[in-house]
Amino acid sequence: TSGEGSHAHGTTVTAAAATDKEEYHFVKWTTAAGYNLSTQNPYTFAVKGDLTLQAHFAINIYSVRLSAVNGRIKSGEGGYAYDTEATVEAAANEGYHFVKWTTAAGDSLSAQNPYTFTMTGDTTLQAHFAANRYPVSLFASKNGRIKSGEGIYPYDTETEAIAEAYVGYRFVKWINEGGESISTDNPYRFVVKDQTRLVAVFEPLTGSQTLSGVNGEARVYYADGVLRLVNLAGYAVSVSTMKGEKVLQFTADGNEEYPAALPAGVYILNAAKWKERYVVKKFVVK
């Protein structure tokens, strides 16, 4: 751009060079024979004789920076020459799948993985992943039903399976498809890691039984005209015949024995507290 021409010996000359191609940058000045003179541009020197200078330029190198959440970068970071292709690839963590590449500002670029693009400048990309979604299927053996817990859940989320026994039965446990025992909790809370299929198992109530869902071991006995309750303080208690006729109703106040002269027959005891309800076949009076 400047510096060429005839100059008197000993005068100072400034040589400057530029390129119209944005993908190149200045590197150095050399003599016609290739000897290095300067990396300055403009380059100022004193004239001592005829001189031929050559300006050298090199193609720009641009960087690719990558990041990922719930996954990892497999390849693609580094420096690339202008107008060359870069290929980036990411891998999902367990329980997640790749969704898309975006710019640092969040603009969507591509759903391809690996993703190939042409370098025209420094580039920052982010790999986005989403949690896999797995079905939770719940089944009840006869004598009970599923209240809640079925659905499709994102990986690593917690859910709660709840089963309810029919009158005269109680919940025993949850088993998997292979018949293996999973838990005796009801509700049963667990973290979804994969497709889940559980079966609620129930059994008939006989004699003294624990009330399903009551904190602690709650038991009910009847003998010699006395109804005996264990761990049911604060519960609303009612006793009905098998036909639904209510014969007793009271709130357990902490006492364990309640006089109750009951005619011969089969009775159902219900214990309720707040929004929860517990049902148990209690006893046979002869």
Disulfide bonds with the S-S distance in Angstrom:
none
